[in-house]
Amino acid sequence: MKKISVGLLGFGTVGTGVVHLLTNDQQRLVQQTGSQIQISKILVKDREKSRKMDQYDHLLTLNPSDVIDNPEIDIIIEVMGGIDDTRKYIHRALKNKKHVITANKDLMALYGTELLQAAADEGCDLYYEASVGGGIPILRGLTDGLAADRIKKLIGIVNGTTNYILSKMSHQSVSYEKVLQEAQSLGFAEADPTSDVEGLDAARKMVILSHLAYSIPVTLEDVKVEGITRVAEEDIQYSKKLGYAIKLVGIAEVEDDEIDIRVGPTLLPFNHPLASVDNEFNAIYVYGHSVGETMFYGPGAGELPTAIAVVSDLITVVKNMAYGINGKHIFLPLQEKKCKSSETVESQYFLRLHVKDQPGALSKVTGLFNDQGMSLQKIIQEPLLSGNLAEVAIITHTTEQQRFEQIYQLLKDLEDVIDVKSYYRVEGMK
Amino acid sequence: MKKISVGLLGFGTVGTGVVHLLTNDQQRLVQQTGSQIQISKILVKDREKSRKMDQYDHLLTLNPSDVIDNPEIDIIIEVMGGIDDTRKYIHRALKNKKHVITANKDLMALYGTELLQAAADEGCDLYYEASVGGGIPILRGLTDGLAADRIKKLIGIVNGTTNYILSKMSHQSVSYEKVLQEAQSLGFAEADPTSDVEGLDAARKMVILSHLAYSIPVTLEDVKVEGITRVAEEDIQYSKKLGYAIKLVGIAEVEDDEIDIRVGPTLLPFNHPLASVDNEFNAIYVYGHSVGETMFYGPGAGELPTAIAVVSDLITVVKNMAYGINGKHIFLPLQEKKCKSSETVESQYFLRLHVKDQPGALSKVTGLFNDQGMSLQKIIQEPLLSGNLAEVAIITHTTEQQRFEQIYQLLKDLEDVIDVKSYYRVEGMK
């Protein structure tokens, strides 16, 4: 039987999961690939660190070259994270004609195109299913399952930390700060949660998804990003009353060959398939011209779910080796990039305002919208407990962003309006 | 550029969708496959019937041999339905070294293994993504995306007609008969809806899914099937009050190498991902040992969604031709079949009873469960408007089927119980 030799870069959470699967599922892997897959070397930062699996201690190395330049190794699994060194290692591994599987979203969002081109040039495979949506096979869904369709819109709940925080804020009516602390203690949020809560992690994943769904070479700079730190309990409670959940979503939409790509807290109507995706789960909603609405749901992170994505890629690479078709299944973004101007992007909006609690205040607010020719879909007014104020929450009809911004300014300047506390986009139903 | 010639068997709803996509998306198909795909012949039953697309009239034929024995044709797309003739045509096409794509769930459920074996023997492809879940790429999800995992449980809402009927019954509080009529007039149900409402269509799809998820050669006879015709409005209303939706689901579960496979109306807690899958949509929930919960959601039928699945298969076949790897990606059920004995399958149950509306009646019912050592999770009693009766709805804790059946008999014989109106299984959360 053919023997396939695998080298790991990194032996952290995902690496441990991968080694666990390769160790315990040998027989299934043989059945699926017709090959014997063995681990030859594992690059670590610290040889002495205590690990769950000590039977591989003799394979550990501190020297990257023992893995990436090792002539015995056929396939590199990169689960060390990081960008600059990792990028170099992968380039060198590809030069050495090794196939690469990576779970590294940061790297693929920044240098994916360059690395994929290098892989194609060398006739090597480069798979990265684990980089988006953990155990959800969404990249294959886009490249193979929906290959025949033209995608019109992607909406992704692609960050488990922020989804956990917003779900808990919604279901337990507690503040952002309190839930963040709880999430940190449970391991659902990092000690430094910036990249998650500011939406950067989601933005990276949306770049990767957009390359595959649209074949458009968007970069991180093209993504308008807003995090969840300014989402207040009141926003969530009023959204609920109006029939919506607030989720941190990435949206990538193509219209007339122009792409709009953004990440931010967004209201989704309760009957939207994404609205009930809660806690640490991820889901990617894909709207295709012909297929209509589809959604892929599952665990967005975690040792074993992410390892399943990596090892499923590994099975594909080993089969490709048997068939001699490595490097054939590489999707490079081939279309020209044209970004839609923000001002013309259309959306519904949610607004929450504080107004004076006196006769005529609400009518001034609605009068302003009316004078500006923008109609409202829903409105709630409730008295505030303090300060002789009332709180007003509004869902507008669809409008262009620049038009909304004009009205937002006028609203802030309106005499009876004390403050516009918040506003978010609202995703309608198709 | 390489030219690929396709022959269609059938030109009904899905066939029209396929021809539509092949006509309008030529350029994308060339980009994706590097080949020019053209339609050469289309087998129809009636040449004179008026069709949406008349530019293909010159390709129509009444003679199957013009398609399946045509030396110019590389790939057969079977969208004619039916079983006996279709099976022969596909066998003959494979003998003629033509690759086959089919949307035919009835055929694949009955003769899938035989046809796949024939394809493998001839070195031909046989893909059938469209046979389950319409536009949802669930077969690829199981064979490729989750390749590395051992699946523990599949729960599928795989029949759009029954899901539409149960959703409407739930949201509009109307009877089965009334919604069925409405569904028929809207085209969501056939004039003869037997195969859908009796659960047979769902059973066929569960057989196909089980072959791929478990590699176990189950047959239709192994599926315990129950339809939705006895689901009453009251069942749905009491389920709602208890926190559950009633859905027609197929469940295929493997434990200790034994498979249990069934289709029937089942209660799902509202926080289950499948509970909010409504109307004509389908979804397949996949529970893997390592990945945990995933779900694939989308349109279960329809001209274009189903055609997307067919043409995505076509793209794969054409790429396989370019790589010379046709017939390599065939999944035959290789495990030994051991079916779990029904009696030992464990589940929670929902029961709805009519009891005498008098002191002590409810306590006799709960006393019986208590005496039999079965605990109850939830119970509601409400008076009925007529007949001095009360209605009781119960959710039990988990128990073996044989144990439940014993208690069911005792309950029917209990003095104050007038009738056990209905009972269904309840799917818990993992």
Interface residues (C-beta under 8 A of the other chain):
Chain A: G17 L21 D25 R28 L29 Q31 Q32 E129 G135 I136 P137 R140 G141 D144 G145 L146 A147 A148 D149 R150 N271 P273 S276 V277 D278 F281 G288 S290 V291 G292 E293 T294 M295 F296 Y297 G298 P299 G302 L304 P305 A307 I308 A309 V310 V311 S312 L314 I315 T316 K319 Y323 I325 K328 L334
Chain B: G17 L21 D25 R28 L29 Q31 Q32 E129 G135 I136 P137 R140 G141 D144 G145 L146 A147 A148 D149 R150 N271 P273 S276 V277 D278 F281 G288 S290 V291 G292 E293 T294 M295 F296 Y297 G298 P299 G302 L304 P305 A307 I308 A309 V310 V311 S312 L314 I315 T316 K319 Y323 I325 K328 L334
